Amino acid sequence: MRFVPDFIVQFFTTGSSLYKELQTMLGFTPGNLALYELALSHRSSNINSTENNERLEFLGDAILGAIIGEHLFIKYPTKPEGYLTDMRSKIVNRKTLNQIGLKIGLKSLMKFNEQDYFLRDSSIFGNALEALIGAIYIDKGYSKTRTFVRKRILIPFVDIELLENLEANTKNKLIGWANKQGKKIEFIVMEERLERGRKKFTVGVKLEEEIISKSTAGNKKEASKVAAEEAIKTLELFT
């Protein structure tokens, strides 16, 4: 079975510096190298190819969610479902995953159109992290993938206790400010769509008659939270 198109066949070789960087990042030697090549290939790297990391991203998203869910289920045996769901959302949100992807060095390993300045500030590195997790799962199985997530993501980059104690309800902060100012503020769902089989919601913050921020996420709660954070930055509040 052919996993990668011709334009990235030579991207990694077992003796290349990039391959060695990948080994260091993963903490083990890849078995099916083609899977990792594909996981690190953004669709912008070759607009004529239909082969990119999006399918692996879809798989990795599901596997990561399961691993984080299992981790939280074991760590907090008395917490209700709502708490566990909220904590998982905080860990796997786009912004957090993108930051982790950059910190572990995915930018130097990925193939993407570096001339596209929009991509530099987008979530492609978090998406590639999910694709990488998908590749590990196919190549090494669930147990190895869980070890990678724990040792290379959770332990070095995720402080669950800090997340637990953060006052995360930014939305209520914003509403409280608006009430004090006598202003009308609303959170409105601007768009709901399916993207590669997953629901995406775009939520906007409407102050009086103006949309001052918006965000897109896999659920309304996360989209509202990020939109509220952006609104607070726009209004320069609580600084």
C-alpha positions, -999 to 999 in steps of 0.1 A, spaced: 0 0 0 13 35 -9 10 59 20 26 90 6 27 109 -28 59 111 -48 67 147 -37 74 136 -1 89 102 -7 124 117 -1 113 139 28 127 114 54 154 88 51 167 67 80 200 85 79 187 121 76 189 147 103 151 151 101 146 115 108 169 117 138 149 147 151 117 127 147 132 98 167 142 122 195 108 138 195 89 105 197 113 87 221 113 56 199 122 44 164 93 47 139 84 15 122 63 26 92 81 58 83 56 66 55 29 72 82 50 99 99 58 115 65 22 118 58 13 130 93 38 159 88 25 169 54 1 198 53 -21 201 22 -5 234 14 28 217 6 14 205 -27 -19 219 -39 -21 192 -66 -21 163 -42 -51 150 -23 -28 131 1 -21 150 33 -23 147 71 -60 154 74 -72 118 77 -45 110 103 -56 142 121 -91 129 123 -79 96 138 -54 113 161 -81 136 175 -102 106 185 -73 87 200 -60 117 219 -95 124 233 -98 88 244 -63 88 261 -70 121 279 -105 109 289 -90 77 303 -63 96 321 -88 120 338 -112 91 346 -84 73 365 -70 105 381 -103 118 394 -124 88 404 -151 108 422 -155 137 397 -188 139 377 -190 136 339 -193 174 334 -161 181 352 -142 154 332 -156 168 299 -146 204 308 -111 193 318 -106 173 286 -118 203 266 -92 226 283 -64 201 275 -72 194 238 -84 228 227 -69 242 194 -47 268 211 -32 245 236 -24 218 211 -9 243 187 14 256 214 25 221 223 31 212 187 54 242 183 72 234 216 80 199 206 95 211 173 69 201 147 74 233 128 109 222 117 97 188 107 66 197 88 61 203 51 38 232 45 38 264 24 60 286 44 53 315 21 17 316 34 19 339 64 -16 330 75 -4 294 81 23 305 104 -3 318 129 -29 291 123 -35 258 141 -17 236 116 9 225 142 -17 214 167 -35 196 138 -2 179 129 3 168 165 -30 150 163 -20 135 129 13 124 145 -7 107 173 -28 90 146 4 77 129 18 64 162 -15 46 169 -14 28 135 23 21 137 27 11 174 -8 6 189 -27 21 217 -3 14 246 27 30 229 5 60 219 -7 64 254 29 64 267 38 90 241 9 113 251 17 109 288 55 114 286 58 138 257 26 159 261 9 156 295 39 155 319 60 183 303 33 206 290 0 201 309 -5 212 345 -38 196 353 -39 211 388 -33 246 374 -61 241 349 -84 228 376 -78 259 397 -80 285 369 -110 307 368 -120 296 334 -154 312 330 -141 341 310 -176 344 295 -191 354 328 -164 379 334 -173 396 301 -210 396 309 -203 410 343 -183 439 328 -211 446 302 -237 447 330 -217 472 350 -213 494 319 -250 491 310 -242 475 277 -259 447 259 -237 417 251 -247 384 235 -230 352 224 -245 341 191 -239 310 170 -229 325 136 -223 292 118 -226 254 123 -210 231 98 -195 197 92 -158 197 86 -142 163 77 -170 145 95 -168 167 126 -191 195 138 -176 230 139 -193 259 156 -185 296 151 -196 317 180 -194 355 179 -195 381 207 -220 409 199 -216 441 219 -246 463 213 -249 459 175 -213 450 166 -195 417 164 -163 423 183 -148 388 182 -155 353 170 -141 318 173 -146 284 158 -143 251 178 -156 216 179 -183 226 205 -202 258 214 -187 260 249 -151 261 237 -159 285 209 -177 308 233 -148 307 257 -122 316 231 -144 343 216 -148 358 251 -110 358 256 -106 376 222 -133 401 231 -115 409 264 -83 415 245 -101 437 220 -117 457 247 -85 458 267 -102 447 299 -88 432 331 -52 443 323 
